[in-house]
Amino acid sequence: MTTTVPWAAVTAQLQRQDMTQATLARITGLSPSYINDMIRGRRAPTERAVRLIAAVLQVAPGDIRPADEEVAA
């Protein structure tokens, strides 16, 4: 059985940049549990969160936002 990570693009970028979720949380000001919940698909990211994370990872917001994922206002 294959398991997919809902926000795999963020996970891949974190690995490429050798960055932990905790570091991403510290830099963005988002809580570590919120980051983890978004990555695991338990919470939809807000537009603000997508933009903050994209800025830290130095990618366009569209590069990390799944096409079928709803973004909370």
Buried (B, 14 or more C-beta within 10 A) or exposed (E): EEEEEBBEBBBEBBEEBEBEBEBBBEBBEBEBEBBBBBBEEEBBBBEEBBBBBBEBBEBEBEEBBBEEBEBEE
